[in-house]
Structures are given as C-alpha cells and as structure tokens.
Amino acid sequence: MSDVNVTGAVSRPVIGVLALQGDVREHVAALQASGADAIAVRRPGELEEIDGIVLPGGESTTMSKLLGVFDLFDPLRAKLLDGLPAYGSCAGMIMLSSRILDTRPDARHLDVLDITVRRNAFGRQVESFEADIDFAGITDAPGAAKMRGVFIRAPWVEEAGPGVTVLARVPDGPAAGRIVAVEQGSVIATSFHPEVTGDRRVHEYFVAKVRR
C-alpha cells in the first residue's frame, strides 16, 4: 500500500514495473532510488496494488504477445484508460502509442498516447548511440546539466497529436529534431534508456507525477 501524508498526497507510491522481459531490475532500482516502492508486475491482480507502472525496454512485438499470454493486455489497458500513470522507455514507448510504423500486422499496442512511432528508427543494434539532450521540465531548471540519452534500437516519434507535449528532441546529427520524449496527461515516454545511465531525473519526474 502507498504511504499517504497528512495532506492526502501519496508520499511513497507503489510503482509496478512490467516484468515480462527487458531491463526490469534497472527500472526497479531507479524507482526505489527516486522515492518509490517498486514491484514486478506479471499478473492482473498485481495491477490493483500499484499507483503507477513502468513499461521497460525490450522487444515490442514480443511484449505485445506476452501481455496476451499472461492475460495482462486488457486489464492493463483498462487501468491506463482509467488514468493509471505510466512511463514507457524504448519498447515501452511503442507499446503506449496509438500508431506504429514498421511493425508486424498482428502486434497490438495499448493506444494511450496520441503519437505515431517508428520502430528501430535509428537503425540496427550497431547503430545505437548516445547524445546529450535537453529535457523540458528537467534540464531547464537553473544549473541543471543536459541529460545523457542512450538509444538502443530505439524508436522515434514521427507525429504527436495536439494533446501531446514534446519533452525532448535529438539535438544534432542525421536525426536532428526527431522527437524522443513526450508527455500526455498521466503518461510519459522516452525513446532512450535513462535507467542505464545512473541519472535518476526521469524516474524522479515520473514519481513526482504519480504522487500528484
């Protein structure tokens, strides 16, 4: 159960990490370091125990299939549509999106972010890269450093709907200007993997959103 302070706000929320594949342990560690209690989510009943959820990186078509195998797809989507805060990194961004380019025809997505994403937009594994990026609401704080973005077979956002706030773009190079972080209501998503860098600011941003 979440800790609630005297004002009624959640002081230490319980945040689930979808634990079907991907970098689950890294997200759990980052959330715990950011002031949340983190649990692995593999069963529908565990969705009732959480105040927010992280969808980690991995392989989006496999994740889509496993959500069905574990009978999680429909309960998770219902929770998200009911306002459960969510953060998706890399494949998690793809799963949260409404439209996906370059995917299999039988792949399903959760349809809670009004964005069009392109899978593996930056290229193959060998074309993974890192970049220092500006992230709205984080790096624009006085004295804040840029954020190191690690992109591993990452998607980018081709199009964002009118209700979507763009939080970060690729700063330079062949993909300069491409959207790599977004927010809509209680949902955020990044193309990159902050859980592997030791920079906790995206997780802190999400935990603060869950607390509200």
PyRosetta script that sets phi, psi and omega in degrees:
from pyrosetta import init, pose_from_sequence

init()
pose = pose_from_sequence("MSDVNVTGAVSRPVIGVLALQGDVREHVAALQASGADAIAVRRPGELEEIDGIVLPGGESTTMSKLLGVFDLFDPLRAKLLDGLPAYGSCAGMIMLSSRILDTRPDARHLDVLDITVRRNAFGRQVESFEADIDFAGITDAPGAAKMRGVFIRAPWVEEAGPGVTVLARVPDGPAAGRIVAVEQGSVIATSFHPEVTGDRRVHEYFVAKVRR")
pose.set_psi(1, 149.0)
pose.set_omega(1, 178.7)
pose.set_phi(2, -73.6)
pose.set_psi(2, 149.0)
pose.set_omega(2, 170.5)
pose.set_phi(3, -82.7)
pose.set_psi(3, 132.5)
pose.set_omega(3, -180.0)
pose.set_phi(4, -120.1)
pose.set_psi(4, 129.6)
pose.set_omega(4, -179.0)
pose.set_phi(5, -87.4)
pose.set_psi(5, -176.8)
pose.set_omega(5, -172.8)
pose.set_phi(6, -66.3)
pose.set_psi(6, -19.3)
pose.set_omega(6, 179.3)
pose.set_phi(7, -86.3)
pose.set_psi(7, -6.3)
pose.set_omega(7, -178.4)
pose.set_phi(8, 93.0)
pose.set_psi(8, -3.9)
pose.set_omega(8, 178.8)
pose.set_phi(9, -80.9)
pose.set_psi(9, 150.3)
pose.set_omega(9, 177.6)
pose.set_phi(10, -78.2)
pose.set_psi(10, 115.8)
pose.set_omega(10, -176.2)
pose.set_phi(11, -85.0)
pose.set_psi(11, -38.3)
pose.set_omega(11, 177.0)
pose.set_phi(12, -133.3)
pose.set_psi(12, 88.1)
pose.set_omega(12, -174.5)
pose.set_phi(13, -70.0)
pose.set_psi(13, 157.7)
pose.set_omega(13, 172.6)
pose.set_phi(14, -97.2)
pose.set_psi(14, 118.5)
pose.set_omega(14, -177.3)
pose.set_phi(15, -118.7)
pose.set_psi(15, 126.3)
pose.set_omega(15, 178.5)
pose.set_phi(16, -86.4)
pose.set_psi(16, 150.8)
pose.set_omega(16, 171.4)
pose.set_phi(17, -118.9)
pose.set_psi(17, 119.5)
pose.set_omega(17, 178.8)
pose.set_phi(18, -58.9)
pose.set_psi(18, 116.9)
pose.set_omega(18, -167.3)
pose.set_phi(19, -112.1)
pose.set_psi(19, 49.9)
pose.set_omega(19, 178.2)
pose.set_phi(20, -94.5)
pose.set_psi(20, -30.9)
pose.set_omega(20, 175.6)
pose.set_phi(21, -171.2)
pose.set_psi(21, 174.2)
pose.set_omega(21, 174.4)
pose.set_phi(22, 91.9)
pose.set_psi(22, -169.1)
pose.set_omega(22, -171.7)
pose.set_phi(23, -86.3)
pose.set_psi(23, 66.4)
pose.set_omega(23, -175.1)
pose.set_phi(24, -68.3)
pose.set_psi(24, -48.7)
pose.set_omega(24, -175.2)
pose.set_phi(25, -60.4)
pose.set_psi(25, -38.1)
pose.set_omega(25, -179.2)
pose.set_phi(26, -64.3)
pose.set_psi(26, -40.8)
pose.set_omega(26, 178.2)
pose.set_phi(27, -68.6)
pose.set_psi(27, -40.0)
pose.set_omega(27, 178.0)
pose.set_phi(28, -58.8)
pose.set_psi(28, -47.1)
pose.set_omega(28, -180.0)
pose.set_phi(29, -62.6)
pose.set_psi(29, -42.3)
pose.set_omega(29, -179.3)
pose.set_phi(30, -65.8)
pose.set_psi(30, -39.8)
pose.set_omega(30, 179.0)
pose.set_phi(31, -66.4)
pose.set_psi(31, -43.3)
pose.set_omega(31, 180.0)
pose.set_phi(32, -63.8)
pose.set_psi(32, -37.1)
pose.set_omega(32, 177.5)
pose.set_phi(33, -72.2)
pose.set_psi(33, -14.5)
pose.set_omega(33, -177.4)
pose.set_phi(34, -102.3)
pose.set_psi(34, 9.9)
pose.set_omega(34, 173.7)
pose.set_phi(35, 97.7)
pose.set_psi(35, 18.1)
pose.set_omega(35, 178.3)
pose.set_phi(36, -118.8)
pose.set_psi(36, 159.5)
pose.set_omega(36, 166.2)
pose.set_phi(37, -95.0)
pose.set_psi(37, 125.6)
pose.set_omega(37, -174.6)
pose.set_phi(38, -111.9)
pose.set_psi(38, 137.1)
pose.set_omega(38, 177.0)
pose.set_phi(39, -131.7)
pose.set_psi(39, 151.4)
pose.set_omega(39, 174.7)
pose.set_phi(40, -79.3)
pose.set_psi(40, 138.9)
pose.set_omega(40, -179.8)
pose.set_phi(41, -116.3)
pose.set_psi(41, 117.6)
pose.set_omega(41, 177.6)
pose.set_phi(42, -130.7)
pose.set_psi(42, -10.8)
pose.set_omega(42, -174.8)
pose.set_phi(43, -128.6)
pose.set_psi(43, 149.1)
pose.set_omega(43, -179.8)
pose.set_phi(44, -55.6)
pose.set_psi(44, -38.6)
pose.set_omega(44, -177.9)
pose.set_phi(45, -62.4)
pose.set_psi(45, -27.3)
pose.set_omega(45, -179.4)
pose.set_phi(46, -70.0)
pose.set_psi(46, -18.4)
pose.set_omega(46, 176.6)
pose.set_phi(47, -66.3)
pose.set_psi(47, -22.3)
pose.set_omega(47, 179.8)
pose.set_phi(48, -77.7)
pose.set_psi(48, -12.1)
pose.set_omega(48, -174.8)
pose.set_phi(49, -96.3)
pose.set_psi(49, -3.9)
pose.set_omega(49, -168.4)
pose.set_phi(50, -116.1)
pose.set_psi(50, 156.1)
pose.set_omega(50, 176.8)
pose.set_phi(51, -101.7)
pose.set_psi(51, -11.4)
pose.set_omega(51, 179.1)
pose.set_phi(52, -167.3)
pose.set_psi(52, 169.5)
pose.set_omega(52, -178.2)
pose.set_phi(53, -144.0)
pose.set_psi(53, 146.3)
pose.set_omega(53, 174.0)
pose.set_phi(54, -111.5)
pose.set_psi(54, 131.5)
pose.set_omega(54, 172.3)
pose.set_phi(55, -104.6)
pose.set_psi(55, 110.5)
pose.set_omega(55, -172.1)
pose.set_phi(56, -80.5)
pose.set_psi(56, 177.7)
pose.set_omega(56, 172.7)
pose.set_phi(57, -68.3)
pose.set_psi(57, 171.0)
pose.set_omega(57, -177.3)
pose.set_phi(58, 155.2)
pose.set_psi(58, -137.4)
pose.set_omega(58, 178.2)
pose.set_phi(59, -125.2)
pose.set_psi(59, 116.3)
pose.set_omega(59, -166.8)
pose.set_phi(60, -64.0)
pose.set_psi(60, -37.4)
pose.set_omega(60, -179.5)
pose.set_phi(61, -70.4)
pose.set_psi(61, -35.7)
pose.set_omega(61, 175.2)
pose.set_phi(62, -66.3)
pose.set_psi(62, -42.9)
pose.set_omega(62, 178.7)
pose.set_phi(63, -60.4)
pose.set_psi(63, -42.1)
pose.set_omega(63, 178.0)
pose.set_phi(64, -58.5)
pose.set_psi(64, -45.3)
pose.set_omega(64, -179.2)
pose.set_phi(65, -65.6)
pose.set_psi(65, -43.0)
pose.set_omega(65, -177.6)
pose.set_phi(66, -67.7)
pose.set_psi(66, -33.4)
pose.set_omega(66, 175.3)
pose.set_phi(67, -58.9)
pose.set_psi(67, -37.2)
pose.set_omega(67, 176.7)
pose.set_phi(68, -72.2)
pose.set_psi(68, -42.5)
pose.set_omega(68, -179.7)
pose.set_phi(69, -59.5)
pose.set_psi(69, -40.1)
pose.set_omega(69, -177.9)
pose.set_phi(70, -90.9)
pose.set_psi(70, 10.7)
pose.set_omega(70, 179.3)
pose.set_phi(71, 55.1)
pose.set_psi(71, 37.7)
pose.set_omega(71, -178.2)
pose.set_phi(72, -104.8)
pose.set_psi(72, -20.0)
pose.set_omega(72, -170.8)
pose.set_phi(73, -58.7)
pose.set_psi(73, -57.1)
pose.set_omega(73, -176.4)
pose.set_phi(74, -66.6)
pose.set_psi(74, -44.2)
pose.set_omega(74, 177.4)
pose.set_phi(75, -62.3)
pose.set_psi(75, -39.1)
pose.set_omega(75, 178.8)
pose.set_phi(76, -66.2)
pose.set_psi(76, -44.9)
pose.set_omega(76, -179.8)
pose.set_phi(77, -62.1)
pose.set_psi(77, -40.3)
pose.set_omega(77, 178.3)
pose.set_phi(78, -61.8)
pose.set_psi(78, -41.9)
pose.set_omega(78, 178.5)
pose.set_phi(79, -63.9)
pose.set_psi(79, -42.5)
pose.set_omega(79, 179.7)
pose.set_phi(80, -64.3)
pose.set_psi(80, -43.3)
pose.set_omega(80, 179.4)
pose.set_phi(81, -66.9)
pose.set_psi(81, -22.8)
pose.set_omega(81, 177.9)
pose.set_phi(82, -86.5)
pose.set_psi(82, 0.7)
pose.set_omega(82, 173.7)
pose.set_phi(83, 107.6)
pose.set_psi(83, 7.6)
pose.set_omega(83, 177.7)
pose.set_phi(84, -61.4)
pose.set_psi(84, 122.5)
pose.set_omega(84, 178.3)
pose.set_phi(85, -62.3)
pose.set_psi(85, 142.1)
pose.set_omega(85, -177.7)
pose.set_phi(86, -142.4)
pose.set_psi(86, 147.7)
pose.set_omega(86, 172.3)
pose.set_phi(87, -130.0)
pose.set_psi(87, 126.5)
pose.set_omega(87, 177.5)
pose.set_phi(88, -118.1)
pose.set_psi(88, 130.0)
pose.set_omega(88, 175.9)
pose.set_phi(89, -112.6)
pose.set_psi(89, 130.9)
pose.set_omega(89, 176.9)
pose.set_phi(90, 56.8)
pose.set_psi(90, -105.6)
pose.set_omega(90, 178.3)
pose.set_phi(91, -60.3)
pose.set_psi(91, -30.7)
pose.set_omega(91, 176.4)
pose.set_phi(92, -62.4)
pose.set_psi(92, -37.2)
pose.set_omega(92, 174.8)
pose.set_phi(93, -61.1)
pose.set_psi(93, -43.9)
pose.set_omega(93, 179.9)
pose.set_phi(94, -61.1)
pose.set_psi(94, -44.7)
pose.set_omega(94, -178.1)
pose.set_phi(95, -64.1)
pose.set_psi(95, -32.2)
pose.set_omega(95, -177.8)
pose.set_phi(96, -82.0)
pose.set_psi(96, -12.9)
pose.set_omega(96, -172.1)
pose.set_phi(97, -77.8)
pose.set_psi(97, 166.9)
pose.set_omega(97, 178.8)
pose.set_phi(98, -94.3)
pose.set_psi(98, -26.7)
pose.set_omega(98, -176.8)
pose.set_phi(99, -140.7)
pose.set_psi(99, 133.7)
pose.set_omega(99, -177.0)
pose.set_phi(100, -126.5)
pose.set_psi(100, 129.8)
pose.set_omega(100, 175.4)
pose.set_phi(101, -98.5)
pose.set_psi(101, 147.8)
pose.set_omega(101, 177.0)
pose.set_phi(102, 62.4)
pose.set_psi(102, 44.9)
pose.set_omega(102, 175.8)
pose.set_phi(103, -124.1)
pose.set_psi(103, 172.1)
pose.set_omega(103, 178.3)
pose.set_phi(104, -74.2)
pose.set_psi(104, 147.8)
pose.set_omega(104, -177.3)
pose.set_phi(105, -65.4)
pose.set_psi(105, -22.9)
pose.set_omega(105, -179.1)
pose.set_phi(106, -93.9)
pose.set_psi(106, 1.4)
pose.set_omega(106, 179.8)
pose.set_phi(107, -73.8)
pose.set_psi(107, 137.6)
pose.set_omega(107, 178.2)
pose.set_phi(108, -108.3)
pose.set_psi(108, 155.4)
pose.set_omega(108, 177.8)
pose.set_phi(109, -138.1)
pose.set_psi(109, 164.0)
pose.set_omega(109, -169.5)
pose.set_phi(110, -85.7)
pose.set_psi(110, -17.7)
pose.set_omega(110, 168.0)
pose.set_phi(111, 60.6)
pose.set_psi(111, 48.5)
pose.set_omega(111, 177.7)
pose.set_phi(112, -118.6)
pose.set_psi(112, -8.0)
pose.set_omega(112, 173.5)
pose.set_phi(113, -114.6)
pose.set_psi(113, 129.0)
pose.set_omega(113, -178.3)
pose.set_phi(114, -81.7)
pose.set_psi(114, 67.9)
pose.set_omega(114, -179.3)
pose.set_phi(115, -135.9)
pose.set_psi(115, 154.9)
pose.set_omega(115, 169.5)
pose.set_phi(116, -107.4)
pose.set_psi(116, 122.9)
pose.set_omega(116, 179.9)
pose.set_phi(117, -114.3)
pose.set_psi(117, 151.6)
pose.set_omega(117, 174.3)
pose.set_phi(118, -112.6)
pose.set_psi(118, 119.0)
pose.set_omega(118, 179.0)
pose.set_phi(119, -66.0)
pose.set_psi(119, 145.9)
pose.set_omega(119, 176.8)
pose.set_phi(120, 48.0)
pose.set_psi(120, 39.9)
pose.set_omega(120, -171.7)
pose.set_phi(121, -63.9)
pose.set_psi(121, -31.6)
pose.set_omega(121, -176.7)
pose.set_phi(122, -87.2)
pose.set_psi(122, -5.1)
pose.set_omega(122, 178.6)
pose.set_phi(123, 116.6)
pose.set_psi(123, -165.6)
pose.set_omega(123, -174.9)
pose.set_phi(124, -77.6)
pose.set_psi(124, 177.5)
pose.set_omega(124, -178.5)
pose.set_phi(125, -53.6)
pose.set_psi(125, -40.8)
pose.set_omega(125, -177.3)
pose.set_phi(126, -68.1)
pose.set_psi(126, -14.7)
pose.set_omega(126, 179.2)
pose.set_phi(127, -100.0)
pose.set_psi(127, 15.1)
pose.set_omega(127, 173.1)
pose.set_phi(128, -62.6)
pose.set_psi(128, 151.6)
pose.set_omega(128, -175.3)
pose.set_phi(129, -154.9)
pose.set_psi(129, 172.4)
pose.set_omega(129, 175.4)
pose.set_phi(130, -126.3)
pose.set_psi(130, 152.0)
pose.set_omega(130, 179.2)
pose.set_phi(131, -153.3)
pose.set_psi(131, 148.5)
pose.set_omega(131, 173.6)
pose.set_phi(132, -87.1)
pose.set_psi(132, 122.3)
pose.set_omega(132, -173.7)
pose.set_phi(133, -124.8)
pose.set_psi(133, 156.6)
pose.set_omega(133, 170.5)
pose.set_phi(134, -90.8)
pose.set_psi(134, 136.1)
pose.set_omega(134, -177.2)
pose.set_phi(135, -127.9)
pose.set_psi(135, 113.0)
pose.set_omega(135, -176.6)
pose.set_phi(136, -59.2)
pose.set_psi(136, 134.5)
pose.set_omega(136, -179.9)
pose.set_phi(137, 88.3)
pose.set_psi(137, -7.6)
pose.set_omega(137, 179.9)
pose.set_phi(138, -126.9)
pose.set_psi(138, -64.8)
pose.set_omega(138, -174.8)
pose.set_phi(139, -79.0)
pose.set_psi(139, -8.8)
pose.set_omega(139, 177.6)
pose.set_phi(140, -88.7)
pose.set_psi(140, 3.7)
pose.set_omega(140, 173.3)
pose.set_phi(141, -71.1)
pose.set_psi(141, 149.8)
pose.set_omega(141, -178.8)
pose.set_phi(142, -55.4)
pose.set_psi(142, 126.7)
pose.set_omega(142, 177.2)
pose.set_phi(143, 77.5)
pose.set_psi(143, 2.9)
pose.set_omega(143, -176.5)
pose.set_phi(144, -76.0)
pose.set_psi(144, 142.3)
pose.set_omega(144, 176.9)
pose.set_phi(145, -83.2)
pose.set_psi(145, 158.7)
pose.set_omega(145, 172.5)
pose.set_phi(146, -62.6)
pose.set_psi(146, 163.1)
pose.set_omega(146, -178.9)
pose.set_phi(147, -101.9)
pose.set_psi(147, 134.6)
pose.set_omega(147, 177.6)
pose.set_phi(148, -83.8)
pose.set_psi(148, 115.4)
pose.set_omega(148, 179.4)
pose.set_phi(149, -97.6)
pose.set_psi(149, 125.9)
pose.set_omega(149, 177.0)
pose.set_phi(150, -105.3)
pose.set_psi(150, 116.1)
pose.set_omega(150, -175.0)
pose.set_phi(151, -110.3)
pose.set_psi(151, 114.4)
pose.set_omega(151, -177.1)
pose.set_phi(152, -123.5)
pose.set_psi(152, 106.8)
pose.set_omega(152, -174.5)
pose.set_phi(153, 45.0)
pose.set_psi(153, 47.7)
pose.set_omega(153, -167.3)
pose.set_phi(154, -86.1)
pose.set_psi(154, 153.9)
pose.set_omega(154, 169.8)
pose.set_phi(155, -84.2)
pose.set_psi(155, 169.1)
pose.set_omega(155, 161.9)
pose.set_phi(156, -133.3)
pose.set_psi(156, 165.7)
pose.set_omega(156, -179.4)
pose.set_phi(157, -92.5)
pose.set_psi(157, 115.5)
pose.set_omega(157, 178.5)
pose.set_phi(158, -76.3)
pose.set_psi(158, -35.7)
pose.set_omega(158, -175.3)
pose.set_phi(159, -152.1)
pose.set_psi(159, 136.7)
pose.set_omega(159, 177.6)
pose.set_phi(160, -120.2)
pose.set_psi(160, 134.1)
pose.set_omega(160, -180.0)
pose.set_phi(161, -69.8)
pose.set_psi(161, 171.0)
pose.set_omega(161, -174.7)
pose.set_phi(162, -64.7)
pose.set_psi(162, -22.2)
pose.set_omega(162, 179.7)
pose.set_phi(163, -90.9)
pose.set_psi(163, 5.1)
pose.set_omega(163, -176.0)
pose.set_phi(164, -100.7)
pose.set_psi(164, 132.4)
pose.set_omega(164, 174.7)
pose.set_phi(165, -96.8)
pose.set_psi(165, 126.6)
pose.set_omega(165, 176.3)
pose.set_phi(166, -82.0)
pose.set_psi(166, 124.5)
pose.set_omega(166, -177.8)
pose.set_phi(167, -100.2)
pose.set_psi(167, -28.8)
pose.set_omega(167, -177.1)
pose.set_phi(168, -155.8)
pose.set_psi(168, 149.7)
pose.set_omega(168, 176.0)
pose.set_phi(169, -133.5)
pose.set_psi(169, 157.8)
pose.set_omega(169, 173.1)
pose.set_phi(170, -65.0)
pose.set_psi(170, 129.0)
pose.set_omega(170, -173.1)
pose.set_phi(171, -77.5)
pose.set_psi(171, -30.7)
pose.set_omega(171, -174.4)
pose.set_phi(172, -160.0)
pose.set_psi(172, -177.2)
pose.set_omega(172, -179.5)
pose.set_phi(173, 84.9)
pose.set_psi(173, -171.3)
pose.set_omega(173, -176.8)
pose.set_phi(174, -59.9)
pose.set_psi(174, -28.1)
pose.set_omega(174, -178.2)
pose.set_phi(175, -102.0)
pose.set_psi(175, 19.0)
pose.set_omega(175, -177.0)
pose.set_phi(176, -53.1)
pose.set_psi(176, 132.8)
pose.set_omega(176, 178.3)
pose.set_phi(177, 91.3)
pose.set_psi(177, -11.5)
pose.set_omega(177, 179.3)
pose.set_phi(178, -67.0)
pose.set_psi(178, 141.0)
pose.set_omega(178, -177.4)
pose.set_phi(179, -79.3)
pose.set_psi(179, 128.6)
pose.set_omega(179, -177.5)
pose.set_phi(180, -129.4)
pose.set_psi(180, 4.0)
pose.set_omega(180, 172.3)
pose.set_phi(181, -154.5)
pose.set_psi(181, 138.0)
pose.set_omega(181, -176.6)
pose.set_phi(182, -142.9)
pose.set_psi(182, 164.1)
pose.set_omega(182, 177.1)
pose.set_phi(183, -144.8)
pose.set_psi(183, 138.3)
pose.set_omega(183, 174.8)
pose.set_phi(184, -146.7)
pose.set_psi(184, 112.8)
pose.set_omega(184, -178.3)
pose.set_phi(185, 59.9)
pose.set_psi(185, -121.6)
pose.set_omega(185, -176.8)
pose.set_phi(186, -94.4)
pose.set_psi(186, 12.7)
pose.set_omega(186, -174.9)
pose.set_phi(187, -119.7)
pose.set_psi(187, 132.7)
pose.set_omega(187, 171.6)
pose.set_phi(188, -126.1)
pose.set_psi(188, 158.1)
pose.set_omega(188, 179.1)
pose.set_phi(189, -153.5)
pose.set_psi(189, 145.0)
pose.set_omega(189, 176.5)
pose.set_phi(190, -130.0)
pose.set_psi(190, 146.1)
pose.set_omega(190, 173.2)
pose.set_phi(191, -73.6)
pose.set_psi(191, -25.6)
pose.set_omega(191, -172.4)
pose.set_phi(192, -99.9)
pose.set_psi(192, 178.1)
pose.set_omega(192, -170.4)
pose.set_phi(193, -116.5)
pose.set_psi(193, 82.4)
pose.set_omega(193, 179.3)
pose.set_phi(194, -68.2)
pose.set_psi(194, -18.3)
pose.set_omega(194, -177.9)
pose.set_phi(195, -69.0)
pose.set_psi(195, -14.8)
pose.set_omega(195, -177.2)
pose.set_phi(196, -99.9)
pose.set_psi(196, -3.4)
pose.set_omega(196, -173.6)
pose.set_phi(197, -100.3)
pose.set_psi(197, -16.4)
pose.set_omega(197, -173.3)
pose.set_phi(198, 86.3)
pose.set_psi(198, -6.7)
pose.set_omega(198, 175.2)
pose.set_phi(199, -85.0)
pose.set_psi(199, 112.3)
pose.set_omega(199, -173.7)
pose.set_phi(200, -90.4)
pose.set_psi(200, 6.0)
pose.set_omega(200, -168.7)
pose.set_phi(201, -67.2)
pose.set_psi(201, -33.9)
pose.set_omega(201, 176.9)
pose.set_phi(202, -67.8)
pose.set_psi(202, -41.8)
pose.set_omega(202, 178.4)
pose.set_phi(203, -66.2)
pose.set_psi(203, -39.1)
pose.set_omega(203, 176.0)
pose.set_phi(204, -63.0)
pose.set_psi(204, -39.2)
pose.set_omega(204, 177.5)
pose.set_phi(205, -61.0)
pose.set_psi(205, -43.6)
pose.set_omega(205, -180.0)
pose.set_phi(206, -69.1)
pose.set_psi(206, -43.5)
pose.set_omega(206, 178.7)
pose.set_phi(207, -59.5)
pose.set_psi(207, -41.0)
pose.set_omega(207, 177.2)
pose.set_phi(208, -62.8)
pose.set_psi(208, -37.3)
pose.set_omega(208, 177.4)
pose.set_phi(209, -64.5)
pose.set_psi(209, -41.8)
pose.set_omega(209, 179.0)
pose.set_phi(210, -64.0)
pose.set_psi(210, -40.5)
pose.set_omega(210, -179.8)
pose.set_phi(211, -59.7)
pose.set_psi(211, -33.6)
pose.set_omega(211, -178.0)
pose.set_phi(212, -71.7)
pose.dump_pdb("model.pdb")
